[in-house]
Amino acid sequence: MAGSPTELQAAEHLQQQFRALGYQSDLHAFNTRYRYGAPGERVDWRRITASSTIAAKAGLAGQGEILVIAHLDIYLPRDDRDLNHNLGGLTLQGVDDNAAGLGMWGGNHF
């Protein structure tokens, strides 16, 4: 789950894997928030610090570039009812909230 110790472990693991493949890889922490509260009830903003893994590797001159962008996230519980029904959070580790996100672009420049 975003902001959890498990998310940071996953980001660090990805960083190690990228480095083993010869990529320069860094972690990027960022602050974000999400709405928490059922309709008709008081809504809170839950603040978290999440992590991203960024990797890059120089290509051969004149061969163009390939950009791969992906995300792995899970459904965050929106209210106590979600938590009581085991929806979101740590009970659904690795399940994404809007289909797997993967984009690729190839070209001579960005």
N, C-alpha and C positions, 0 to 999 in steps of 0.2 A: 504494500500500500504506500502511496506517495507519502514521504516524510517518515516512514518507519525505518528501524534499523535494518530490516530485511531488504528494503529498497536500496539502501546505501551499499549493502553487501553485494547485491546484484550488479549495481553500477561499477563497483570496484572489480568484480569478476570480469565484466565486459572489458574494462580498461586493461586488465592483465592479458586477456585473450587478444585484444587488438595489438598490444605491444609485442606479444609473442609472434604475431603475423607481420611485424615490421612497421606498424603504424605508430605515429606519434599520437598519444592519447592522454586526455586530461578529463578530470571531473569538474563539473560546473554545478554549484549549489545555487538554488534560487528560492526566493520566498514567494509563496502563493497562498491562496485561500479558496475555500469552497463553502457554499451555503449549507446550513444544517438547520432543519426545522420542518415540521409537517405543515401542509397548507392550513391556514387558519390559526396557526400557532406562531409564537414569537420565533423569528428566524435569526440565527446567529451566523457569523462568519467564522469558520474554523481556520486558523492560520497554521501553515506548515512550511517547513523547509524541505524541498525535494531536491533530487540530484539528476543530472544528465551526464552521459558519457559521450565525449566528442573525440573522434579519431580522424586523422588525415595521413595521407601518404603521397609523396610527390610522384607524378607519373612521368612517362618519357616525353621529352620535348616534341611537340607537334602531333602527339597521339590523342590529344583531347583529354577530357576529364570525365569521370563517372562520379556522380553524387548519389549516395544512398542515404535515405533518411527513414528511420523507423522509430516506432514507439511501442512500449509495452507498459500498459497501465491496467488498473483494475477499477471497478466500480467503487466509488467512495460512498459509504452510507450517508443518506440524506437526512435521516431522522432516527429517533429511537425505535420506531416501528421496523425500519430496515434492519437495525441491529438485532432486534428481538426475533426476526425471521431469518437471521444469518445471511443477510444480503449485504455484500460489500465488506470492505475492511479485510482483516486478516483471515477471515473464513473463506475468501475466494482468491487466494494468492495466485497470480499469473493469469487470471481471467480478465480479458480486456473489456472495456465498456462500450466500444463502438467499432468493433471489428479490428483486426490487426492492421496497423498503419505502416505501410511501406511504400516509399516512393523512390524512383530511380530516374536520373537524368544523365544523358551523355551528350557532350558537345565539345566544341573547341575552346570555349571560355564561358565564364559565368556572367 
